[in-house]
Amino acid sequence: MPSADDDAQSLAAFNAVEEHLKTLGLWEFPCGTGKWRELEPIQKVPLKKLKNKKPIKTLDQNCDTDSIKLQAEKEKVESLQELVISPFSPWHADCSWSNEATKLREMAVKTPAVLSRDVVFSYFKTIRICDYNITEIDEKMLQLKNLEELTLTANRIHHVDSKHLPPTLKVLELFANDITDLSQLCLKPPLLEHLGLGNNNISVLGSCLSATHWPQLVSLDLSNNNLLGFEETITNLAQLPRLKTLLLVGNPLSFVPAYRGFTIDFMSSLSVLDDTHISVDERLQLKGLKKMKEYIEEIARIQIGVKHIQGIPCPDEIKHKDIMPEFPVVERKYFLQFMIPVGDPTLPLFVGSENWTEANSLTSVAQATSEPQSMGPSLPSSGYLTETRNTVTDSSQSDGRPSDDVSGVESSVVSSVVASPDKSGPVTADVTAEDENANASCSSSSTLRTSSTESMFPLKTKPMSWAQELDLHWVAELYRNDLITMKRFFKKGMDFMLMEQIILGYPADQIDGEEKVSKGKKDKDVKKKKDVEIVQSETTVNTIATFHAPLECFLEGEYEYSNVFTENISCSSPLSQLDDDKNSLKKKEKKKDDIPDPKDKNKNAKAAAMKDEKKKKQSLALESEDGAAAAPLEIKISVKLFHWTSATDPINDEKKKNDLLRKKEQSDLA
């Protein structure tokens, strides 16, 4: 393989073939016609002619000792073949790059005189050169007159000219290159049976792959490109008369719900789609989808679900409830935050329970619990979201074509979502730039894998109070029409975090005092406190744990991902303000204890009793802390990519989408 210094230089395909050919050593020892070979092959003499033969001269009969010594240094053909074939020989060569390489070495030992350069180049039928920094297929490749299979995987080829391809070629594999344009390849191509263009940068096919240019094409690999225009692409590919195997997985158009079902029903000659055999039952189940063109949209529909969360560390105010002070009142809740790409605000986004159906959606929306604004950014339990974006578009790409570069994606200022307190209608969520600081605080303690230039939207579950196991059964359905962005999202994976929000409640005024009953009533001294107005502090948001869900399975043809994420968490977030209040309250209680009580006749006994009680509470707290080890944090999530499985799915999906849009408009008006 070329060195790193050759990366910037261009390397033609024929030069790479010549470099591989040199490694065979066809004209060097032990091959070729060199001095190391015997001058004359050994001939078998019949017995009848042995009588007429003259006796062989010995060394004593003036024999030429130099010629005998020279003849002894020669290698026999059998010995030379062993040096070529044996894998332990120092002259062993790698012949995996061509099926004919081994045979050529054997011919170079047996009949080296017939091997000329033209004969060698004409002998090749298969050539495989991978990861060799080849940049072009040059005109010299036409010297390979009988070449049938050419594989140039993982190189740096930008374009292919069909004029430089041998006319006998049947298989052309160009997987993992930098090809963006197919116009020159489709001018007058050879009659290929397989064309592999997977993992390139092809975004438009146009009329390049037509029956006129590819009448013998049986297998076509276009996987992991940037192809859009699902209906147009499938319509053009259906014109190939002999196409049996098709790979389109990993393209943005494969995220469309109609992808597999419509393709199978529309291209009746297909036998294999994305390395999956098309069974008779599957074809019958998908029958009729080719008539549903009016329902096809370039939109991906994704569902994110959370089944349960368990193993959250028990908060201090619950674990040590007996020794905690009365104030401040701690309100602690937990929620999950998923970082997803920003979508078109005109598309619906539903967030609700796992058992949501169209019949009870209005009820669930109307009865959605709205948290007070002091609770900070949160989502309703069931409702519709409106994303308000301040879009900044990159002006470097003005032709309107989709680009796989992250810097070309529109950057938006998207903030958290605050539930509306109005319960009279559907709950709407308004996104404002003022909440951007809240989002920053949510993700400040975690390192996300997503790029800073990618526009991400924090999708959050409903905040819930602590429990040993939180049964959320929460789902969110997203519609995204930027399929290029969704491909990058699936490739990078999804980050999500378990968040903790804390609100502290303080009394508006100090306790007004204590009212004592008259001295005449014994054993009825009761402290009566007036009602206290609680003032809540600002919401504090902490990150308990950060997880990463790999979603590359959607680029490989899968439609569902599920996993259980676990992590060991030692304790809940500390409450620094609460600790300060505890210290201040302890000081106040100490001052009150210093006031002499006339009814207490034995101060020493009272002090000793208080001391013993304090020690007892501390020992109980330590025992609870040193108890059994807490169970690890466990979160079960699932991500689904919707796809059609029958002819009724397009109608049902369209009806559901229209209902969501209609209810979203009603919520916007409310």
C-alpha positions, 0 to 999 in steps of 0.5 A, spaced: 500 500 500 502 507 498 505 511 504 502 516 507 506 521 503 502 519 497 495 520 499 496 527 496 498 524 489 493 521 484 494 514 483 491 511 476 488 504 477 492 501 471 499 503 475 496 499 481 495 493 477 502 494 475 505 494 482 501 488 484 503 485 478 511 486 480 509 482 487 508 476 483 515 476 480 513 472 474 520 474 471 524 473 477 527 467 481 524 462 482 520 464 476 522 466 469 528 464 464 534 465 468 540 461 469 537 458 475 533 453 470 536 446 467 539 447 460 535 441 458 529 437 461 530 430 463 528 425 457 526 418 458 530 414 453 527 407 451 531 400 453 532 398 445 536 405 444 540 404 450 544 398 447 547 403 441 548 408 446 556 410 448 558 409 455 558 415 459 564 418 460 567 419 467 571 424 471 577 420 469 576 420 462 577 428 461 570 430 463 569 437 463 568 439 471 566 446 470 560 444 466 558 439 471 559 443 477 555 449 473 549 443 472 549 441 479 547 448 481 541 448 476 534 447 479 529 442 477 522 445 475 519 441 481 523 444 486 522 451 483 514 449 483 515 448 490 518 454 492 512 458 488 507 454 492 509 453 499 506 458 504 513 457 508 517 459 502 521 466 502 518 467 495 511 466 497 507 472 494 500 474 496 495 472 490 488 474 493 488 480 489 486 476 483 484 469 481 489 468 476 495 470 480 497 463 482 496 460 475 500 465 472 506 464 477 505 456 476 506 458 468 512 462 469 515 456 472 513 451 467 513 455 461 516 462 462 518 463 455 510 464 453 509 469 458 509 476 455 506 483 458 501 482 453 499 475 454 499 476 462 494 482 461 490 478 457 490 473 462 487 477 467 479 476 468 478 478 476 482 484 479 481 486 486 485 492 489 482 495 496 484 501 500 490 503 495 488 510 494 486 509 487 483 516 484 481 514 477 480 509 472 485 510 466 485 509 459 490 503 460 485 499 463 483 497 456 489 493 456 486 488 460 482 485 454 479 479 458 477 482 464 470 480 467 470 483 474 474 489 477 473 491 484 476 497 487 473 498 494 475 503 499 479 508 494 478 515 492 475 515 486 471 521 484 468 519 477 468 513 472 468 514 465 465 508 461 470 509 455 476 506 460 472 500 462 474 493 458 468 491 454 468 484 457 467 487 464 461 484 467 462 486 475 464 493 477 464 494 484 466 501 487 464 500 494 466 506 499 469 511 494 468 518 493 463 518 487 458 523 486 456 523 479 454 518 474 453 521 468 460 519 465 459 512 467 452 511 463 455 514 456 456 507 453 458 502 459 459 495 458 454 490 459 454 489 466 451 484 471 453 487 477 454 494 479 456 496 486 456 503 488 454 503 495 457 508 501 459 513 496 456 520 496 451 520 490 445 524 491 441 524 484 440 518 479 436 522 474 436 517 468 443 514 468 440 507 470 435 506 465 434 500 461 438 503 455 444 503 458 444 497 463 439 491 459 443 486 463 444 488 470 442 483 475 444 486 481 445 493 483 448 496 490 446 503 492 446 503 499 449 508 504 448 514 499 444 520 500 439 519 495 432 522 495 426 523 491 423 516 493 418 515 488 422 518 482 428 513 484 423 507 484 420 509 478 427 509 474 429 503 477 423 499 475 425 500 468 431 495 469 428 489 465 433 484 469 434 487 476 433 481 481 437 484 487 437 491 489 440 495 495 438 502 497 438 501 505 442 507 508 439 512 504 435 518 506 429 515 502 429 508 506 426 512 512 420 513 508 414 509 511 413 507 504 420 504 502 420 497 503 412 496 502 412 500 495 418 498 492 416 490 493 409 491 490 412 496 485 418 492 482 415 485 481 421 482 478 425 483 485 427 477 489 432 480 494 431 487 497 437 490 502 440 483 503 433 480 505 429 475 501 422 477 499 417 471 500 411 470 497 407 471 503 410 478 504 409 480 497 401 478 498 401 482 504 404 488 501 399 487 494 396 494 493 401 499 495 403 501 488 396 504 487 398 508 494 402 513 490 398 519 493 400 517 500 407 517 499 411 523 503 418 524 504 417 524 511 420 520 517 416 518 522 419 516 529 417 513 535 421 514 542 418 510 548 420 509 555 417 503 559 420 504 566 425 507 570 428 504 576 434 504 581 434 512 582 437 513 589 432 515 594 433 523 596 435 525 603 428 528 605 425 521 604 431 517 607 432 521 613 425 524 614 425 523 621 431 528 622 430 533 617 428 540 619 421 542 617 423 548 612 425 548 607 420 544 603 423 540 598 420 538 591 424 533 587 422 530 581 425 526 575 425 526 568 428 524 561 431 529 556 432 526 549 436 530 544 433 530 537 434 534 531 430 540 530 424 539 525 419 543 521 414 546 526 408 545 521 409 537 522 406 534 528 409 532 534 405 528 539 407 526 546 403 522 550 402 515 554 404 508 551 396 506 550 394 513 546 389 512 541 385 516 536 379 515 540 382 518 547 387 523 545 382 529 546 381 526 553 388 525 554 390 532 552 384 536 556 386 532 562 394 533 561 397 535 568 400 542 567 406 543 572 407 551 575 412 555 571 416 555 577 417 548 576 422 550 570 422 547 563 417 541 562 413 537 557 406 536 558 404 528 559 400 528 553 399 534 548 402 537 541 408 542 541 410 548 537 417 549 535 419 556 534 425 557 531 430 563 529 433 560 523 440 561 521 442 558 514 449 557 511 449 561 505 455 557 502 450 552 499 446 556 495 444 551 489 439 547 494 442 540 494 442 536 500 449 536 503 452 531 508 456 536 511 454 538 518 456 545 517 450 546 512 445 544 516 440 550 519 442 552 526 436 554 530 435 557 537 431 552 540 429 552 548 426 548 553 418 547 553 414 550 558 407 547 559 401 552 559 397 552 565 391 553 562 387 547 562 381 549 558 383 546 552 389 542 549 396 544 552 400 547 548 408 548 549 411 555 547 418 555 545 422 562 547 429 564 547 429 566 554 429 559 556 435 557 553 439 558 559 435 553 562 437 548 557 444 550 558 444 548 565 440 542 563 446 539 559 452 543 562 454 537 566 454 532 561 458 531 554 454 530 548 456 527 542 452 531 537 456 536 534 455 543 536 453 546 529 447 541 529 440 544 531 438 539 537 431 539 540 430 537 548 424 532 548 422 531 555 418 526 559 413 528 564 417 530 571 415 525 576 416 524 584 421 519 586 419 512 587 423 505 587 420 504 580 417 509 575 412 506 570 412 511 565 409 508 559 411 514 555 411 515 548 413 521 543 411 521 535 416 525 531 415 527 524 421 529 520 422 531 513 429 533 513 432 526 511 439 528 511 439 530 518 436 524 520 441 520 517 446 523 521 442 523 527 442 515 526 449 515 524 451 519 531 446 516 535 441 519 540 444 522 547 439 522 553 439 524 560 436 523 567 435 529 570 433 532 577 429 538 578 429 541 585 424 546 588 425 549 595 419 552 599 420 557 604 415 560 609 413 567 607 414 570 614 417 567 620 413 563 624 409 568 628 410 565 635 406 561 639 400 561 643 400 558 650 394 556 654 392 559 661 396 556 667 390 553 670 389 548 665 395 543 666 397 538 661 394 542 655 400 546 653 399 546 646 403 550 641 399 552 635 402 555 629 398 559 624 398 557 616 404 559 613 405 561 606 410 558 602 414 561 597 418 557 592 425 558 589 427 557 582 428 551 579 435 547 580 436 542 574 441 537 575 444 531 571 444 524 574 446 520 568 448 521 561 447 515 556 448 514 549 443 510 544 447 507 538 442 508 532 446 505 526 441 499 526 436 504 522 442 505 517 442 497 516 435 496 514 432 495 522 426 498 524 426 498 531 431 499 537 430 497 544 435 497 550 436 497 557 441 502 560 444 501 567 449 505 571 451 505 578 449 511 582 451 512 589 447 518 591 442 523 589 444 530 588 446 534 594 442 540 597 447 545 599 441 550 600 438 545 605 444 544 609 445 551 610 438 552 612 439 546 617 445 549 620 441 555 621 435 552 624 440 548 629 443 554 631 436 557 633 434 551 636 440 551 640 438 558 643 431 556 644 434 550 649 438 555 652 432 559 655 431 556 662 424 553 663 421 554 670 417 547 669 423 543 668 426 542 675 432 537 672 436 541 667 441 535 667 436 530 666 433 533 660 440 535 657 442 527 657 435 525 655 436 530 649 443 527 647 441 520 648 435 521 643 440 525 638 445 519 638 439 514 637 437 518 631 444 519 628 445 511 629 439 509 625 441 514 620 447 511 619 444 504 619 440 506 613 446 509 609 450 502 611 444 498 609 444 493 603 447 496 596 442 500 592 440 497 585 443 500 579 439 505 575 435 502 570 432 505 564 428 501 558 427 505 552 425 503 545 426 507 538 421 505 532 421 507 525 415 506 522 414 503 515 408 500 511 406 493 512 400 492 509 395 496 504 391 499 509 397 502 513 397 509 508 390 510 509 391 509 517 397 513 517 394 519 513 388 519 517 392 520 524 397 525 521 391 529 519 388 528 526 394 531 529 395 537 525 387 539 526 388 538 534 395 542 533 391 548 530 386 548 535 391 548 541 395 554 537 388 558 537 387 556 544 
